[in-house]
């Protein structure tokens, strides 16, 4: 008779090793991206163009698919582990979990912990979905019901509207909450620095895993929305998923987000909301030299104009953007029209997640290189930047 079942602990160790390999593929992609983008500033002509196009159009998409499929195998293995443990528990107690999301039961529960990142389900709410972009920003404001992105450390919410096979998922992501390096909160200065350098961040891992834990599948159409650092997180997340068939990302909305060095592919529509008195959108790697990096055609920028100079921190808040909303803005209206399926205002269910690093601060300061990769491979050489800037001037 053939054996059946598994040793959950042994398979969890295997899943962790596979996940480490998959993240290694992603980190290699980012390193080569930086080398191709910033390390070839002194090579000109058709052969240089062909070299770059071969990387961006041929090899990079293939490697991205391999990394995504490997993470898919990890997700499958971890779900099998969870099913095995649930079956063993049910057999012992004579009961079983019910419902479409058996892992999202009432009360807080740790859903995912692979030694670097811990994800906790922190709240669930049945409500009406957004009717427009202005209403969408409600998912980024703080609330008293525990189901908004800023209600929990490293917060992410996943809101489902509609029914299969036309279900939509709106994923809202919080921004910076801690200005120290090496904290347990993934929304800290460390992630900010990694974003500026264009590096892969733990918040990207948190977004992906929260979507998986909530039950987002390849058949669901996804809109990402992020505030401040969270805006950079969702832009990089959508970019890095190019070629990955696990999620169908249709659009991205950012609020007060810093400039980034990578945008999502052309089939993902991006709406960036920037306040005229909000300093954060002028920060970031590309924000320092915006004229050197043309905005992709799939990215639309809408400005929220504020004639009064309020507290700069207040001007950065999503609620302030709502209060100064630019009525009749063509970029916003066009986006709402093209992405209307996400703004039907119908019944919705929101799942909230908190995320934290599981590495202690003591470990960070003892071995900082393990959490903050060297910036040299991805940052352009100062001489090269000076040369390009001089040419532009």
Residue pairs with C-beta under 8 A, 6 or more apart in sequence:
5 84
6 80
6 81
6 84
8 81
8 84
8 85
11 77
11 80
11 81
12 78
12 81
14 77
15 74
15 77
15 78
15 81
15 114
16 114
16 115
18 70
18 73
18 74
18 77
19 71
19 74
19 114
21 70
22 67
22 70
22 71
22 74
23 200
23 205
25 63
25 66
25 67
25 70
26 67
26 200
26 240
27 199
27 200
27 373
28 63
29 60
29 63
29 64
29 67
29 240
30 198
30 199
30 200
30 378
31 377
31 378
32 55
32 60
33 60
33 198
33 262
33 378
34 198
34 377
34 378
34 379
35 377
36 51
36 52
36 55
36 56
37 261
37 380
38 378
38 379
38 380
38 381
38 384
40 48
40 51
40 52
41 380
41 381
41 384
41 387
41 388
42 384
43 51
61 242
61 243
62 243
64 240
64 241
64 242
64 243
64 244
65 243
65 244
65 245
67 244
68 241
68 243
68 244
68 245
68 246
69 244
71 208
71 246
72 246
75 212
75 246
78 112
82 103
86 96
86 97
86 102
90 96
90 97
97 103
97 105
99 105
100 215
101 214
101 215
101 351
103 109
103 111
103 121
103 213
104 121
104 124
104 213
104 214
104 215
104 351
106 124
108 120
108 121
108 122
109 120
109 121
110 118
110 119
110 120
111 119
111 120
111 121
111 209
111 213
111 353
112 118
112 119
112 209
112 213
113 119
113 358
115 358
116 202
116 205
116 357
116 358
116 359
117 186
117 202
117 205
117 206
117 209
117 355
117 356
117 357
117 358
118 355
118 356
118 357
118 358
119 206
119 209
119 210
119 213
119 353
119 354
119 355
120 152
120 353
120 354
120 355
120 356
121 213
121 351
121 352
121 353
122 146
122 151
122 152
122 155
122 352
122 353
122 354
123 145
123 146
123 147
123 151
123 152
123 350
123 351
123 352
124 147
124 349
124 350
124 351
124 352
125 145
125 146
125 147
125 349
125 350
125 352
126 347
126 348
126 349
126 350
127 147
127 347
127 348
127 349
127 350
128 345
128 346
128 347
128 348
129 159
129 161
129 170
129 342
129 343
129 344
129 345
129 346
129 347
129 348
130 136
130 138
130 139
130 170
130 342
130 343
130 345
131 343
131 344
131 345
132 336
132 343
133 253
133 271
133 273
133 332
133 335
133 336
133 343
134 322
134 325
135 343
135 345
136 170
136 225
136 253
136 342
136 343
137 225
137 255
137 318
137 319
137 321
137 322
138 148
139 148
139 149
139 157
139 159
139 170
139 172
139 225
139 350
140 148
140 149
140 150
140 172
140 174
140 225
140 226
140 227
140 230
140 255
140 318
141 148
141 150
141 318
141 319
142 148
142 150
142 151
143 151
145 151
146 152
146 352
147 157
147 350
147 351
147 352
148 155
148 157
148 172
148 352
149 155
149 156
149 157
149 172
149 173
149 174
149 227
149 230
149 352
150 174
150 177
151 352
152 352
152 353
152 354
153 177
153 184
153 185
153 186
153 187
153 354
153 355
153 356
154 174
154 177
154 185
154 186
154 187
154 203
154 206
154 354
154 355
154 356
155 173
155 174
155 187
155 352
155 353
155 354
155 355
156 171
156 172
156 173
156 174
156 206
156 207
156 210
156 352
156 353
156 355
157 171
157 172
157 350
157 351
157 352
157 353
158 169
158 170
158 171
158 210
158 211
158 214
158 216
158 350
158 351
158 353
159 169
159 170
159 171
159 172
159 348
159 349
159 350
159 351
160 167
160 168
160 169
160 214
160 215
160 220
160 348
160 349
160 350
161 167
161 168
161 170
161 342
161 344
161 346
161 347
161 348
162 168
162 341
162 344
162 346
164 219
165 219
166 221
166 341
167 219
167 220
167 221
168 220
168 221
168 222
168 223
168 341
168 342
169 211
169 214
169 216
169 220
169 221
169 222
169 223
170 222
170 223
170 225
170 342
171 207
171 210
171 211
171 216
171 222
171 223
171 224
171 225
171 234
172 225
172 226
173 203
173 207
173 224
173 225
173 226
173 227
173 230
173 231
173 233
173 234
174 187
174 226
174 227
174 230
175 187
175 226
175 227
175 228
175 229
175 230
175 231
175 256
176 187
176 188
176 189
176 191
176 192
176 228
176 229
177 185
177 187
177 188
178 185
178 187
178 188
178 189
179 188
179 189
180 188
180 189
181 188
181 189
181 190
181 193
181 364
181 372
182 188
182 190
182 361
182 364
182 365
182 368
182 371
182 372
183 190
183 357
183 361
184 356
184 357
184 358
184 359
184 360
184 361
185 356
185 357
186 201
186 202
186 203
186 206
186 355
186 356
186 357
187 203
187 229
187 230
190 371
190 372
191 201
191 202
191 203
191 229
191 233
192 229
193 372
193 375
194 200
194 201
194 372
194 373
195 201
195 229
195 232
195 233
195 236
195 258
195 260
195 284
196 258
196 284
196 285
197 285
197 375
197 378
197 379
198 236
198 260
198 261
198 262
198 285
198 378
199 373
199 375
199 378
200 236
200 240
201 233
201 236
202 355
202 357
203 229
203 230
203 233
203 355
204 233
204 236
204 237
204 240
206 353
206 355
207 224
207 233
207 234
207 237
208 237
210 353
210 355
211 222
211 247
213 351
213 353
214 351
214 353
216 222
216 247
218 245
218 246
218 247
218 248
219 248
220 247
220 248
221 248
221 250
221 341
221 342
222 247
222 248
222 249
222 250
223 249
223 250
223 251
223 252
223 253
223 339
223 342
224 234
224 237
224 238
224 249
224 251
224 252
224 253
225 234
225 252
225 253
225 254
225 255
226 232
226 233
226 234
226 235
226 252
226 253
226 254
226 255
226 257
227 254
227 255
227 256
227 257
227 318
228 255
228 256
228 257
228 258
228 280
228 316
229 257
229 258
230 257
231 254
231 255
231 256
231 257
231 258
231 272
232 254
232 257
232 258
232 260
232 284
234 252
234 254
235 252
235 254
235 257
235 260
235 262
235 263
235 264
235 270
236 260
236 262
238 249
238 252
238 264
238 265
238 268
238 270
239 262
239 263
239 264
239 265
240 262
241 247
241 249
242 264
242 265
249 264
249 268
250 268
250 269
250 339
250 342
251 268
251 269
251 270
251 271
251 335
251 339
251 342
252 264
252 268
252 269
252 270
252 271
253 270
253 271
253 272
253 273
253 335
254 270
254 271
254 272
254 273
255 273
255 318
255 321
256 273
256 274
256 275
256 278
256 280
256 281
256 316
256 318
256 321
257 272
257 280
257 281
258 280
258 281
258 282
258 283
258 284
258 287
259 281
259 282
259 283
259 284
259 285
259 286
259 287
259 288
259 290
260 284
260 285
260 286
261 284
261 285
261 286
261 293
263 270
263 296
263 298
263 299
264 270
264 298
265 298
266 296
266 297
266 298
267 298
268 298
269 298
269 300
269 335
269 338
269 339
270 296
270 298
270 299
270 300
271 300
271 302
271 331
271 332
271 335
272 281
272 299
272 300
272 301
272 302
273 302
273 304
273 321
274 281
274 301
274 302
274 303
274 304
275 281
275 303
275 304
275 306
275 315
275 316
275 320
275 321
275 324
276 303
276 304
276 305
276 306
277 306
277 308
277 309
277 310
277 312
277 315
278 304
278 312
278 315
278 316
279 312
279 316
280 316
281 287
286 292
286 293
289 385
289 388
289 389
291 392
292 388
292 389
292 392
295 301
300 331
300 334
300 335
301 331
302 326
302 329
302 331
302 332
303 326
304 321
304 324
304 325
304 326
305 324
305 326
306 315
306 320
306 324
309 315
310 320
314 320
326 332
336 343
357 371
359 370
359 371
363 370
364 370
364 371
